[in-house]
Amino acid sequence: MAAFLLGAVLLVVQPQIVPSRPTINSKAETSSQSVQRELLKKASQKNDFKENINSNGSCRQLPQTIIIGVRKGGTRALLEMLSLHPDIAAAESEVHFFDWEDHYRNGLEWYINQMPFSYPHQITVEKTPAYFTSPKVPERVYNMNQSMRLLLILRDPSERVLSDYTQVFYNHMQKHKPYPSIEQFLIKDGELNVDYKAINRSLYYVHMQNWLKYFPLDHIHIVDGDKLIKDPFPEIEKVERFLKLSPQINASNFYFNKTKGFYCLRDSGRERCLHESKGRAHPQVDTRLLEKLHEYFHEPNKKFFELVGRTFDWH
């Protein structure tokens, strides 16, 4: 509590040193921050929320780490793999606290109630892929916890677009509803339809700029989603180091399932794979259309590499 109060005081009296961390001027937003801080204060007093405390010493707590995205980048796989670590307690469902207004208005007490029970030594993690591309989310997360450790998993932007379409296509198929071909979304008046939401979600540098207004780059660990698919263990090792976890996950925790065509998990002799909805085949797309996608993302990818000081093996 003392640390929290000290942080609040420093936030008020400290001069704004980094231009990318703007002062919040909106009176409405300031009022909202005050309410959220008061809820955080109450939530920290665990005796006020006895329903969130177990007799075995575990309790619900605000997440110290959030997987913020990206949609169809491999967030579920990352969460499942990270959950192999005994010091991780993961929320099962996507919470959508910071991006859905109805949820955000419920406040931090509601948010805590969505978290799993965990022990003091464990890190609580939640994942909501929509956070990365939602404009309001970085500021809201920052207002809750300025030292939050963030995980962002990215794939080749063109491949992510195809996966995005594939998920929505199968969702419609399961409900026996017709859905247009991907070409109808990607092409408009003979040109690439840059207004297609799936394309916008793949403009990583645009959304990353928004996060870097509030969090330093060393608080955001980028997981290479393409490498996580091909060889998961080295990527998970990096995540362990970023979260300052003891090295507990081993190469033996992963095995390649030839039937499914991707890696599955092995934990204490129990084997499990991701849901069958994962790893679905993408639709066949004309080569020229794919080339248009690759060309469109070339410059945005270059800007993203410069922004994060790192390159990825994307088209």
C-alpha positions as CSV (number, residue, x, y, z in Angstrom):
1,M,0.0,0.0,0.0
2,A,2.9,2.3,0.8
3,A,4.4,1.7,-2.6
4,F,1.1,2.4,-4.3
5,L,0.6,5.7,-2.4
6,L,4.2,6.7,-3.1
7,G,3.6,6.0,-6.8
8,A,0.5,8.2,-6.8
9,V,2.3,11.1,-5.1
10,L,5.2,10.8,-7.6
11,L,2.7,10.8,-10.5
12,V,1.4,14.1,-9.3
13,V,4.6,16.0,-8.3
14,Q,7.1,14.6,-10.8
15,P,7.7,16.7,-14.0
16,Q,6.9,15.0,-17.3
17,I,10.3,13.9,-18.5
18,V,9.4,11.6,-21.4
19,P,7.2,13.3,-24.1
20,S,5.7,9.9,-25.0
21,R,4.0,9.7,-21.7
22,P,1.3,12.4,-21.9
23,T,-0.4,14.0,-19.0
24,I,-4.1,13.3,-19.0
25,N,-6.0,16.5,-19.4
26,S,-9.6,15.3,-19.7
27,K,-11.6,16.0,-16.5
28,A,-13.8,13.0,-17.1
29,E,-10.9,10.7,-17.5
30,T,-9.2,12.2,-14.4
31,S,-12.4,11.5,-12.5
32,S,-12.5,7.9,-13.8
33,Q,-8.8,7.5,-12.7
34,S,-9.7,8.6,-9.2
35,V,-12.5,6.0,-9.0
36,Q,-10.3,3.3,-10.3
37,R,-7.5,4.1,-7.9
38,E,-10.0,4.1,-5.0
39,L,-11.2,0.6,-6.1
40,L,-7.6,-0.6,-6.3
41,K,-7.0,0.7,-2.8
42,K,-10.0,-1.3,-1.5
43,A,-9.0,-4.3,-3.6
44,S,-5.6,-4.3,-2.0
45,Q,-7.2,-4.6,1.5
46,K,-7.9,-8.3,1.0
47,N,-9.9,-8.5,4.2
48,D,-12.6,-6.4,2.5
49,F,-13.1,-9.1,-0.1
50,K,-13.2,-12.4,1.9
51,E,-15.0,-14.1,-1.0
52,N,-11.7,-13.7,-2.9
53,I,-9.6,-15.5,-0.3
54,N,-9.3,-19.3,0.2
55,S,-8.5,-21.0,3.4
56,N,-5.4,-22.5,1.8
57,G,-3.8,-19.0,1.5
58,S,-4.6,-18.4,-2.2
59,C,-6.5,-15.3,-3.3
60,R,-7.6,-13.5,-6.4
61,Q,-5.3,-10.6,-7.4
62,L,-4.9,-8.1,-10.2
63,P,-2.7,-9.5,-13.0
64,Q,0.9,-8.5,-13.0
65,T,1.2,-9.6,-16.6
66,I,-1.1,-9.2,-19.5
67,I,-0.9,-10.8,-22.9
68,I,-2.2,-7.9,-25.0
69,G,-2.3,-9.4,-28.4
70,V,-2.2,-9.7,-31.3
71,R,-5.4,-11.4,-32.5
72,K,-4.6,-14.6,-34.4
73,G,-1.0,-14.2,-33.4
74,G,-0.9,-17.3,-31.1
75,T,-2.1,-15.8,-27.8
76,R,-3.9,-19.0,-26.7
77,A,-0.8,-21.1,-27.5
78,L,1.4,-18.7,-25.6
79,L,-0.9,-18.7,-22.5
80,E,-1.1,-22.5,-22.5
81,M,2.6,-22.9,-22.8
82,L,3.3,-20.3,-20.1
83,S,0.8,-22.1,-17.8
84,L,3.2,-25.0,-17.7
85,H,5.2,-23.0,-15.2
86,P,4.2,-23.6,-11.6
87,D,4.5,-19.9,-10.7
88,I,1.9,-18.8,-13.3
89,A,-1.8,-18.6,-12.6
90,A,-3.7,-17.8,-15.8
91,A,-7.3,-16.6,-16.3
92,E,-9.0,-19.1,-18.5
93,S,-11.2,-16.8,-20.6
94,E,-10.5,-13.5,-22.4
95,V,-11.6,-10.9,-19.9
96,H,-12.0,-7.8,-22.2
97,F,-11.9,-5.5,-19.2
98,F,-10.0,-2.6,-20.7
99,D,-11.6,-2.6,-24.2
100,W,-15.3,-3.3,-23.5
101,E,-17.0,-0.3,-21.9
102,D,-19.6,-2.4,-20.1
103,H,-16.8,-4.3,-18.4
104,Y,-14.6,-1.3,-17.6
105,R,-17.4,0.5,-15.9
106,N,-17.7,-2.3,-13.4
107,G,-14.3,-1.3,-12.0
108,L,-11.3,-3.2,-10.6
109,E,-13.3,-5.2,-8.1
110,W,-15.1,-6.8,-11.0
111,Y,-11.8,-7.3,-12.8
112,I,-10.3,-9.1,-9.8
113,N,-13.3,-11.4,-9.7
114,Q,-12.4,-12.6,-13.2
115,M,-8.9,-13.7,-12.1
116,P,-7.9,-17.2,-10.9
117,F,-7.0,-17.9,-7.3
118,S,-3.3,-17.8,-6.9
119,Y,-0.6,-17.9,-4.2
120,P,1.5,-14.9,-3.2
121,H,4.6,-16.2,-5.1
122,Q,2.6,-16.7,-8.4
123,I,2.2,-14.3,-11.2
124,T,-1.4,-13.8,-12.4
125,V,-1.8,-13.5,-16.2
126,E,-4.7,-12.7,-18.3
127,K,-4.9,-12.5,-22.1
128,T,-7.2,-10.5,-24.4
129,P,-5.8,-10.1,-27.9
130,A,-8.0,-7.1,-28.7
131,Y,-6.1,-5.0,-26.2
132,F,-3.2,-4.3,-28.6
133,T,-5.4,-2.6,-31.3
134,S,-7.8,-0.8,-28.9
135,P,-6.8,2.9,-28.7
136,K,-8.1,3.4,-25.1
137,V,-6.4,0.3,-23.6
138,P,-2.8,1.4,-23.1
139,E,-3.8,4.4,-21.0
140,R,-6.2,2.4,-18.9
141,V,-3.6,-0.3,-18.2
142,Y,-1.1,2.4,-17.3
143,N,-3.5,4.0,-14.9
144,M,-4.0,0.7,-13.1
145,N,-0.3,-0.4,-13.0
146,Q,2.5,1.6,-14.4
147,S,5.0,-1.2,-13.9
148,M,2.8,-3.8,-15.8
149,R,4.8,-6.4,-17.7
150,L,3.2,-6.9,-21.2
151,L,3.5,-9.8,-23.6
152,L,2.8,-9.2,-27.3
153,I,2.9,-12.1,-29.8
154,L,3.1,-11.3,-33.5
155,R,3.1,-13.2,-36.7
156,D,3.8,-12.3,-40.3
157,P,1.2,-9.6,-40.9
158,S,-0.1,-11.2,-44.2
159,E,-0.5,-14.6,-42.5
160,R,-2.3,-12.9,-39.6
161,V,-4.8,-11.4,-42.1
162,L,-5.5,-14.8,-43.6
163,S,-5.9,-16.3,-40.1
164,D,-8.2,-13.5,-39.1
165,Y,-10.5,-14.2,-42.0
166,T,-10.4,-17.9,-41.5
167,Q,-11.6,-17.6,-37.9
168,V,-14.6,-15.5,-38.8
169,F,-15.3,-17.7,-41.8
170,Y,-15.5,-20.9,-39.7
171,N,-17.6,-19.1,-37.0
172,H,-20.2,-18.4,-39.7
173,M,-19.9,-21.9,-41.1
174,Q,-20.7,-23.4,-37.7
175,K,-23.8,-21.3,-37.5
176,H,-24.7,-22.3,-41.1
177,K,-24.5,-18.7,-42.2
178,P,-23.0,-17.8,-45.6
179,Y,-19.8,-15.7,-45.6
180,P,-18.1,-13.9,-48.5
181,S,-14.8,-15.1,-50.0
182,I,-11.6,-13.5,-48.8
183,E,-11.2,-11.8,-52.2
184,Q,-14.4,-9.9,-51.6
185,F,-12.8,-8.4,-48.5
186,L,-9.3,-7.8,-49.8
187,I,-10.2,-6.2,-53.1
188,K,-12.2,-3.0,-53.6
189,D,-12.5,-1.3,-57.0
190,G,-9.7,-3.4,-58.3
191,E,-7.3,-2.4,-55.5
192,L,-6.3,-3.7,-52.1
193,N,-9.0,-2.8,-49.6
194,V,-6.9,-1.1,-46.9
195,D,-10.1,-0.4,-44.9
196,Y,-10.6,-4.1,-44.2
197,K,-10.3,-4.4,-40.4
198,A,-8.1,-7.5,-40.6
199,I,-5.5,-5.4,-42.5
200,N,-5.6,-2.6,-40.0
201,R,-5.0,-5.1,-37.2
202,S,-1.7,-6.1,-38.9
203,L,-0.3,-2.5,-39.0
204,Y,1.7,-3.3,-35.9
205,Y,3.7,-0.1,-35.8
206,V,0.6,2.1,-35.6
207,H,-0.7,0.3,-32.5
208,M,2.8,-0.1,-31.0
209,Q,3.2,3.6,-31.1
210,N,0.2,4.0,-28.9
211,W,1.5,1.5,-26.3
212,L,4.9,3.2,-26.2
213,K,3.3,6.5,-25.1
214,Y,2.6,4.8,-21.8
215,F,5.1,1.9,-21.3
216,P,8.8,1.8,-22.0
217,L,9.9,-0.8,-24.6
218,D,11.6,-2.9,-21.9
219,H,8.2,-3.5,-20.3
220,I,6.9,-5.1,-23.5
221,H,8.2,-8.4,-24.6
222,I,7.5,-9.4,-28.2
223,V,7.1,-13.1,-28.8
224,D,7.8,-14.3,-32.4
225,G,4.6,-16.2,-33.1
226,D,6.0,-17.8,-36.3
227,K,9.0,-19.2,-34.3
228,L,6.7,-20.3,-31.4
229,I,4.8,-22.5,-33.9
230,K,8.0,-24.0,-35.4
231,D,10.1,-24.4,-32.2
232,P,8.3,-23.2,-29.1
233,F,10.8,-23.9,-26.3
234,P,13.4,-21.1,-27.1
235,E,10.6,-18.6,-27.3
236,I,9.1,-19.7,-23.9
237,E,12.6,-19.5,-22.4
238,K,12.7,-15.8,-23.3
239,V,9.4,-15.2,-21.8
240,E,10.5,-16.9,-18.5
241,R,13.5,-14.5,-18.4
242,F,11.4,-11.5,-19.2
243,L,9.0,-12.3,-16.3
244,K,12.0,-13.2,-14.0
245,L,10.7,-16.7,-13.5
246,S,12.9,-19.6,-12.5
247,P,13.6,-21.8,-15.5
248,Q,11.0,-24.6,-15.0
249,I,9.7,-25.2,-18.6
250,N,11.8,-27.8,-20.5
251,A,12.1,-28.9,-24.1
252,S,10.5,-32.2,-23.0
253,N,7.2,-30.3,-22.3
254,F,6.7,-30.0,-26.0
255,Y,6.2,-32.7,-28.6
256,F,5.2,-32.5,-32.3
257,N,1.9,-34.0,-33.2
258,K,2.1,-35.2,-36.8
259,T,-1.7,-35.6,-37.1
260,K,-2.4,-32.0,-36.1
261,G,0.7,-30.6,-37.7
262,F,1.8,-28.5,-34.7
263,Y,3.4,-28.8,-31.2
264,C,1.4,-30.0,-28.3
265,L,2.1,-30.0,-24.6
266,R,3.3,-32.6,-22.1
267,D,2.9,-31.8,-18.4
268,S,3.6,-34.4,-15.6
269,G,3.0,-37.2,-18.1
270,R,-0.3,-35.7,-19.3
271,E,-0.5,-34.7,-23.0
272,R,-2.8,-32.0,-24.4
273,C,-3.2,-30.1,-27.6
274,L,-4.8,-26.8,-28.4
275,H,-8.5,-26.8,-29.5
276,E,-9.2,-28.1,-33.0
277,S,-10.1,-24.5,-34.0
278,K,-6.4,-23.8,-33.9
279,G,-4.1,-24.4,-36.8
280,R,-6.9,-24.4,-39.4
281,A,-5.9,-24.3,-43.1
282,H,-6.0,-20.9,-44.7
283,P,-8.1,-20.3,-47.8
284,Q,-6.4,-20.5,-51.2
285,V,-5.5,-17.0,-52.3
286,D,-4.4,-15.9,-55.7
287,T,-0.6,-15.4,-55.8
288,R,-0.9,-11.9,-57.2
289,L,-3.2,-10.9,-54.4
290,L,-0.8,-12.3,-51.8
291,E,2.0,-10.2,-53.5
292,K,-0.2,-7.1,-53.1
293,L,-0.5,-7.9,-49.4
294,H,3.2,-8.4,-49.0
295,E,3.9,-5.1,-50.8
296,Y,1.5,-3.2,-48.7
297,F,3.0,-4.4,-45.5
298,H,6.6,-3.8,-46.6
299,E,6.9,-0.2,-45.4
300,P,4.8,-0.6,-42.2
301,N,6.9,-3.6,-41.2
302,K,10.1,-1.6,-41.8
303,K,8.7,1.2,-39.5
304,F,7.8,-1.4,-36.9
305,F,11.3,-2.9,-37.0
306,E,12.9,0.5,-36.5
307,L,10.4,1.3,-33.6
308,V,11.3,-1.8,-31.6
309,G,14.9,-2.2,-32.7
310,R,14.4,-5.7,-33.9
311,T,13.6,-7.5,-37.2
312,F,11.4,-10.4,-38.0
313,D,11.4,-12.9,-40.8
314,W,8.3,-11.6,-42.5
315,H,7.6,-11.2,-46.2
